[in-house]
Amino acid sequence: MDICMIEWGHYPNDPLYIEVLQHWLCTRANLDHFYEQGHVLKAINEYISSQSNRPLIVHGVSGSGKSAILSKITATVSAMC
């Protein structure tokens, strides 16, 4: 994702670029506050590696770390690709 944002950097007035940039910055900020939740990450990685056609649902109370977990998974999967 970092590389993509650098490559797209020459589109500063593109609304899609601006939206993606905002999501990217939020994801980066979430990673700064990530606390290891190994069992959750393991379960999500197993789901991603499976052939499941069922949706992945991450739920929890406000402030429980849902966005941070998804940011971590996004960073992990992006690094694998």
Sequence and secondary structure as in RCSB ss.txt:
>XXXX:A:sequence
MDICMIEWGHYPNDPLYIEVLQHWLCTRANLDHFYEQGHVLKAINEYISSQSNRPLIVHGVSGSGKSAILSKITA
TVSAMC
>XXXX:A:secstr
 HHHHHHGGG TT HHHHHHHHHHHHHHHHHHT    HHHHHHHHHHHHS   S      STTSSHHHHHHHHHH
HHHHH 
